[in-house]
């Protein structure tokens, strides 16, 4: 039976073993050992996060996170994909 928690198998293993992910090449890897270096685990543990929380996790300024968010939304709008997401 497939689990519907949004985690990958490797994320579940890290949580179960309480060990940080070492796969720095993974696109979901983040330098945040408190949540096993996994973006999916961060979202699983906290749900939606504020831009300030993301800035703290990613060790970037709030302003930089806001710039990244704005650029991503602009790109989604240009590709007519903005309606695919709920905010």
Residue pairs with C-beta under 8 A, 6 or more apart in sequence:
3 12
5 44
6 40
6 43
6 44
7 15
7 40
7 41
7 44
8 28
8 40
10 21
10 23
10 26
11 21
11 36
11 38
11 40
11 41
11 44
14 20
14 21
14 36
14 37
14 38
14 41
15 36
15 41
18 36
19 36
20 33
20 36
20 37
21 29
21 36
21 37
21 38
22 37
23 29
28 38
28 39
28 40
29 37
29 38
29 39
30 37
30 38
30 39
30 42
30 57
30 58
31 37
31 59
32 42
32 57
32 58
35 41
35 42
35 45
35 57
42 49
42 57
43 49
46 53
49 57
51 62
51 65
51 66
51 69
52 62
54 65
55 61
55 62
55 64
55 65
58 65
73 82
76 82
76 84
76 85
